[in-house]
Amino acid sequence: MKRFFSLFLFISIATGVLAQNGTVSGVVTDKESGNPLAGATVFIIGTYKGTYTNDKGEYRISGVKAGDYSIKFSYVGYAEAIY
């Protein structure tokens, strides 16, 4: 049986004239236990931007151009999730 991700996704896109980039950040946790998933892979589909979660399950990807994106989350022993 595969486990599923639960996550909190916070998206901050700068809207100033000169600031056309923003940050995507959040926390990846186990859906059932709520425990953070350290080392989960977080990747913005259609870009070369991605990162791993820290020991608290937190991630932050900076320099994201304004727009609509899908984000892929993966972790060993869990079903891959795309939001």
N, C-alpha and C positions, 0 to 999 in steps of 0.2 A: 504494500500500500504506500503510495507516495504522499508526502506531506505537502502542505500548501503554505505559501507566504501570506503574511499579513503585513501591510506596510502603511506608513504614513508618508505621504508625498507632499512636499512643500515646493512650490515653484515661484520663483521671484524673477520677473523679467523687468529690467530697467526700461523706462519709457522716455527718458530724456533725449534731447536732440542729439547729443554726442554719445550717449550710452546706448548702444544697440545690443549689448550682451547682458545676460543674466546668469542666475545660478539655479541649479536644480539640487535640492537636498531633501533628506528624509531619513527614516529609520526602517530597517527590515527586521521583522520578528517572526517567530513561529506562530502560526495562526491559533493553535490550540493552547500552548503554554504561555505565549506572550514573551518568551525569552528572546533576547536579541541574537541575530545570526551574524557572528563575526566572520569576515572573509567572504561574504556573498559578493558575487559579481553584479555590477550595475552598469548597463550599457545603453546609450541613447541610439536607437536604431536610425540609420541613415547618416550617421556622423562617425567620426573616429574618437568620440569622447566616451569615456567610461572610467570606472574606478572600482575599488573594493570597499566593503564596509569595515569600520574599525571595530574594536572589541565591544563597543556598545551598540553595534548594528547600524551606526550612523554613516551616511555618505554625503558627499558634496561634490558637485561637478560645476565648475565655473567656466565662464567664457562661452555660454550657450547663446547663440543668436536667437532673436525673437522668432516664434513660430510654434506650430503644433508638432509634437513628437510622440513617438511610442517609446517606452522604456522597458528594457528586458532585464529581468532579475533571474539569477541562477545560483544554485547552491547544491553541493553534493548531497544526494539522498532526498531531494525535494523536486517537485514538478516545476519546470521552468514557467515563469509568469511574464506576460507582456501586458502593460497598462498604457 
